[in-house]
């Protein structure tokens, strides 16, 4: 069986209750091995996973939604890669921060927002735009949601629509991602956290508190999708399917290049870069337990969807995820 050790790592995560279950696929060219194993929930009762249920993708929203929108706007010259973000967000007081910094997580935006999760949308927007910039601007990668929140706002200024409807019109619809949505049907959606006091699960509502507050103006999280759709997106990124009028070949190439040379923590636009025995790959994870890893040289991908935040956040997940990634790469090469 191909990728037997990787599958064993995933089964172990389920057995250890690091995750309740998983929907995952190994893509090799046009061949797709897909699996659905374990449970969609453990509390208040156990319920098995079903085919093509929807998951809260968390930060996969950045690379599957906001990033393609911004790259399209760059291609259309509606924004410039080295434009100051104050051109679009005049409330921001640090003109040295550019769109490039946001795309590559090298903006080093910092600061503390008291009672952040209790603010309303306008209050949170004001607070985020009032943050400062640290000394690592342009020199070191600090992965931060605020970068893609700002990019979503910039796209909204340019296009006159909030970022989430833009993602729907500019990415999801052209690529035929028919399961992907910001407004999921709870009957088709895997739960996230379980509230012991009420005995109920969060289902069909985004897990991230900032995304809850910002709603359709949030470009860092909020997208729900299925294994089928994330696999389709992976095949598109590997240029195994028609381009869908979203990226040109040049933009595809840019996704696999180091856009932060000579800096600590190499990133492409949006994606984290990796190298396995001389083979470059890109990947992005989501806090809720999702992962997409792409290996262009082998036209291969690992798609992994879980809800590791159910019933509550499992702190062993990151180490288990890294073992799964290592196993996949070892078996691929």
Buried (B, 14 or more C-beta within 10 A) or exposed (E): EEBEBBBEBBBEBBEEBBBBBBBBBBBBEEEBEBBBBBBBBBBBEEBEBEEBBBBBBBBBBBBBBBBBBBBBBBBEEEBEEEBBBBBBBEEBEBEEBBBBBBBBBBBBBBEEBEEBEEBEBEBBBEBBBEBEBBEBBBEBBBEBBBBBBBBBBBBBEBBEBBBBEBBBEBBBEBBEBEBBBBEBEEEBBBBBBBEEEEEEBBBBBBBBBBBBBBEBBBBBBBBBBBBBBBBBBBBBBBBBBEBBEBBEEEBBEBBBBBBBEEBEBBBBBBBBBBEBEEBBBBBBBBBBBBBBBBBBEBBBBBBBBBBBBBBEBBEEBEEBBEBBBBBBBEBBE
